[in-house]
Amino acid sequence: MSDDGVGDGDGDADADTGGRSLRYHVDGDLVPAESASIPVTDRGFLYGDAAFETLRAYGGEVFHWDAHADRLAETCDALGMDHGLSDDDLRARIDETLAANDLDEAYVRLSVTRGSQGGRLTPAEAVDPRVVVIVEPLSRGGRGSDPVWDGPATVQTVKTRRIPDRSLPARAKTHNYLNGILARVELRVTGADEALMLDADGYVTEGATSNLFFVDDNALCTPSLDGPVLPGITRRVVLDLARQEGIPIRERRFTPDDVRGANEAFLTNSTWELRPVETVDDIEVGDGPVTKLLSRLYDDYVERRHYGGDGGSDDADNGGDADSVGGDEN
């Protein structure tokens, strides 16, 4: 359930809107944020029967739109929801929302629900979808940018387990977010920033809204997608950057003790980008040279891709980031 951000309470940015009221894109119309609404019969409201993507816009352009569009299509396929909307149509609604709010730097959440279909659980095959685009201002990305988070994250292992793929595929980003919500509720006791979730066998999966990376013996480690782990878009960009630098990568199952004993750790999603981890279960971990290097390379990549910066290559486009983003959710 990674790659979420400001709109879900995961980002700490409070960018200035200049006193202007935001406008959202709801069911084909741009409306003031304070009056935006959907019918109470919408299945996204009634059952969480909807797909969504969290995206970030840099310099007026969505980061890795094709990857987000592909993942949204996978979610809709998992839901058996043939909404009939083209990627170009959905992209146009995002662009219209950014333009209407005069936003170049933004958090974007795109939702596609199955629409209203009466009061029964079983969905009708025919779909009249409802599309909602929400935006929030963020600070500029790239080189020299200020992160949306206000400090390294404190992470706490929680009792709430990640839902097995056989019950609900981890690749499906649906409006039913109770698994992550229950994990975050547990953090009220400790005040930690992010929940570290385990699978049914007790192995590490991801954060409630982020992918997890840690460094052990100079190798970059992250839980394998063979488990119930969202394939975050930011996650894949980071892995591509690490490969280009020749950093050894380990993708497999890990235990909570593996993470607690790490040399350094960080979290990724679309709005956080890379967020260093300060502690895991009150055990100090902190960032380090690998985290700092990958953060710099990520900023350089965003700078080149969205702001016309020079230097380096965009090989991250050619490796894995055709997926996320993700976190995203990654």
PEMO-V633691 format. One record per residue. N is the residue number from 0. SS is DSSP state (H for helix, E for strand, L for the rest). BURIAL is b if it has 24 or more other C-alpha atoms within 12 Angstrom, else e. D_FIRST is the distance of its C-alpha to the first C-alpha in Angstrom with 2 decimals. Layout:
BEGIN
N|SS|BURIAL|D_FIRST / N|SS|BURIAL|D_FIRST
END
This chain:
BEGIN
0|L|b|0.00 / 1|L|b|3.71 / 2|L|b|6.86 / 3|L|b|7.56 / 4|L|b|11.03 / 5|H|b|14.36 / 6|H|b|14.16 / 7|H|b|11.55 / 8|L|e|13.69 / 9|L|b|12.09 / 10|L|b|14.96 / 11|L|b|18.52 / 12|L|b|20.51 / 13|L|e|23.26 / 14|L|b|24.85 / 15|L|e|28.17 / 16|L|e|28.52 / 17|L|e|32.27 / 18|L|e|32.61 / 19|L|e|31.52 / 20|L|e|29.60 / 21|L|b|26.47 / 22|E|b|26.47 / 23|E|b|23.64 / 24|E|b|23.85 / 25|E|b|23.95 / 26|L|b|25.21 / 27|L|e|27.24 / 28|E|e|28.68 / 29|E|b|28.21 / 30|E|b|28.55 / 31|E|e|28.67 / 32|H|e|25.39 / 33|H|e|27.25 / 34|H|e|28.42 / 35|L|e|25.44 / 36|L|b|24.79 / 37|L|b|24.08 / 38|L|e|26.09 / 39|L|e|25.21 / 40|L|e|25.59 / 41|E|b|22.61 / 42|H|b|20.41 / 43|H|b|17.23 / 44|H|b|18.80 / 45|H|b|20.38 / 46|H|b|17.78 / 47|L|b|14.43 / 48|L|b|15.85 / 49|E|b|14.47 / 50|E|b|12.31 / 51|E|b|11.10 / 52|E|b|10.59 / 53|E|b|10.63 / 54|E|b|13.58 / 55|E|b|16.18 / 56|E|b|19.89 / 57|E|b|22.41 / 58|L|b|26.07 / 59|L|b|25.51 / 60|E|b|23.52 / 61|E|b|19.87 / 62|L|b|18.42 / 63|L|b|18.11 / 64|H|b|18.34 / 65|H|b|19.16 / 66|H|b|15.97 / 67|H|b|13.92 / 68|H|b|16.52 / 69|H|b|16.30 / 70|H|b|12.60 / 71|H|b|13.30 / 72|H|b|16.26 / 73|H|b|14.44 / 74|H|b|12.32 / 75|H|b|15.68 / 76|H|e|17.40 / 77|H|b|15.24 / 78|L|b|16.12 / 79|L|e|19.70 / 80|L|b|19.87 / 81|L|b|22.42 / 82|L|b|22.46 / 83|L|e|25.14 / 84|L|b|24.03 / 85|L|e|24.44 / 86|H|e|22.22 / 87|H|e|25.19 / 88|H|e|25.27 / 89|H|b|21.65 / 90|H|b|22.25 / 91|H|e|25.50 / 92|H|b|23.96 / 93|H|b|21.73 / 94|H|b|24.86 / 95|H|b|26.95 / 96|H|b|24.70 / 97|H|b|24.74 / 98|H|b|28.49 / 99|H|b|29.21 / 100|L|b|27.75 / 101|L|e|29.38 / 102|L|b|26.14 / 103|L|b|25.82 / 104|L|b|23.09 / 105|E|b|20.19 / 106|E|b|16.65 / 107|E|b|16.15 / 108|E|b|14.03 / 109|E|b|15.18 / 110|E|b|14.96 / 111|E|b|16.98 / 112|E|b|17.96 / 113|L|b|20.40 / 114|L|b|22.88 / 115|E|b|25.42 / 116|L|b|26.85 / 117|L|e|28.82 / 118|L|e|28.02 / 119|L|e|27.10 / 120|L|e|23.96 / 121|L|e|24.76 / 122|L|b|23.96 / 123|L|e|26.83 / 124|L|e|26.76 / 125|L|e|27.88 / 126|L|b|25.27 / 127|L|e|26.19 / 128|L|b|22.86 / 129|E|b|22.15 / 130|E|b|20.56 / 131|E|b|19.55 / 132|E|b|19.09 / 133|E|b|18.55 / 134|E|b|19.45 / 135|E|b|20.02 / 136|E|b|22.25 / 137|L|b|21.24 / 138|L|b|23.62 / 139|L|b|24.69 / 140|L|b|22.82 / 141|L|b|24.59 / 142|L|b|27.41 / 143|L|e|28.44 / 144|L|e|25.55 / 145|L|b|24.38 / 146|L|b|20.72 / 147|L|b|18.85 / 148|L|b|18.26 / 149|L|e|21.43 / 150|L|e|21.47 / 151|L|b|19.92 / 152|E|b|17.15 / 153|E|b|18.07 / 154|E|b|15.64 / 155|E|b|16.22 / 156|E|b|15.50 / 157|L|b|14.87 / 158|L|e|16.31 / 159|L|b|13.45 / 160|L|b|12.37 / 161|L|b|9.34 / 162|L|b|10.46 / 163|L|b|12.56 / 164|L|e|12.32 / 165|L|e|15.69 / 166|L|e|14.54 / 167|L|e|11.46 / 168|L|b|10.52 / 169|L|b|7.20 / 170|L|b|8.37 / 171|L|b|8.64 / 172|L|b|6.92 / 173|E|b|9.22 / 174|L|b|10.72 / 175|L|b|10.53 / 176|L|b|8.08 / 177|H|e|10.55 / 178|H|b|8.83 / 179|H|b|7.09 / 180|H|b|10.39 / 181|H|e|12.55 / 182|H|b|11.26 / 183|H|b|12.06 / 184|H|e|15.29 / 185|H|b|16.43 / 186|L|b|16.56 / 187|L|e|19.41 / 188|L|e|21.74 / 189|L|e|21.24 / 190|L|e|20.15 / 191|L|b|17.65 / 192|L|b|15.29 / 193|E|b|12.08 / 194|E|b|11.30 / 195|E|b|11.48 / 196|E|b|10.28 / 197|E|b|12.58 / 198|L|b|13.03 / 199|L|e|16.03 / 200|L|e|18.41 / 201|L|e|17.54 / 202|L|b|16.08 / 203|E|b|13.47 / 204|E|b|10.00 / 205|E|b|7.82 / 206|E|b|7.45 / 207|L|b|5.89 / 208|L|b|4.93 / 209|L|b|6.61 / 210|E|b|8.16 / 211|E|b|11.37 / 212|E|b|14.88 / 213|E|b|18.21 / 214|E|b|21.81 / 215|E|b|24.26 / 216|L|e|27.81 / 217|L|e|26.98 / 218|E|b|24.37 / 219|E|b|20.81 / 220|E|b|18.55 / 221|E|b|14.91 / 222|E|b|13.47 / 223|L|b|14.38 / 224|L|b|12.46 / 225|L|e|14.88 / 226|L|b|12.65 / 227|L|b|9.40 / 228|L|b|7.51 / 229|L|b|5.79 / 230|L|b|9.06 / 231|L|b|8.57 / 232|H|b|11.76 / 233|H|b|12.65 / 234|H|b|12.20 / 235|H|b|14.75 / 236|H|b|17.03 / 237|H|b|17.27 / 238|H|b|18.13 / 239|H|b|20.68 / 240|H|b|22.22 / 241|H|b|22.54 / 242|H|e|24.27 / 243|H|e|26.61 / 244|L|e|27.61 / 245|L|e|28.31 / 246|L|b|25.89 / 247|L|e|25.45 / 248|E|b|21.97 / 249|E|e|20.87 / 250|E|b|17.94 / 251|E|e|18.23 / 252|L|b|17.57 / 253|L|b|18.03 / 254|L|b|19.04 / 255|H|b|18.41 / 256|H|e|22.00 / 257|H|b|21.29 / 258|H|b|18.96 / 259|H|b|21.43 / 260|L|e|24.23 / 261|L|b|22.77 / 262|L|b|24.97 / 263|E|b|22.23 / 264|E|b|18.45 / 265|E|b|16.02 / 266|E|b|12.43 / 267|E|b|11.26 / 268|E|b|9.53 / 269|L|b|11.59 / 270|L|b|13.48 / 271|L|b|13.84 / 272|E|b|14.82 / 273|E|b|15.88 / 274|E|b|16.16 / 275|E|b|18.49 / 276|E|b|18.06 / 277|E|b|21.20 / 278|E|b|20.95 / 279|E|b|19.09 / 280|L|b|20.43 / 281|L|e|23.28 / 282|E|e|24.26 / 283|E|e|24.84 / 284|L|b|23.09 / 285|L|b|23.20 / 286|L|b|23.02 / 287|L|b|25.70 / 288|H|e|27.22 / 289|H|b|24.41 / 290|H|b|21.84 / 291|H|e|24.55 / 292|H|e|25.48 / 293|H|b|22.08 / 294|H|b|21.53 / 295|H|b|24.95 / 296|H|b|24.41 / 297|H|b|21.24 / 298|H|b|23.30 / 299|H|b|26.14 / 300|H|b|24.10 / 301|H|b|22.95 / 302|H|b|26.58 / 303|H|b|28.05 / 304|H|b|25.77 / 305|H|b|25.92 / 306|H|e|28.92 / 307|L|e|31.42 / 308|L|e|31.55 / 309|L|e|33.56 / 310|L|e|33.31 / 311|L|e|31.25 / 312|L|e|29.82 / 313|L|b|26.83 / 314|H|e|26.33 / 315|H|b|22.57 / 316|H|b|22.94 / 317|L|e|24.62 / 318|L|e|22.47 / 319|L|b|18.84 / 320|L|b|17.40 / 321|L|b|18.26 / 322|L|b|14.78 / 323|L|b|10.96 / 324|L|b|11.39 / 325|L|b|9.05 / 326|L|b|7.51 / 327|L|b|7.26 / 328|L|b|6.68 / 329|L|b|7.63
END
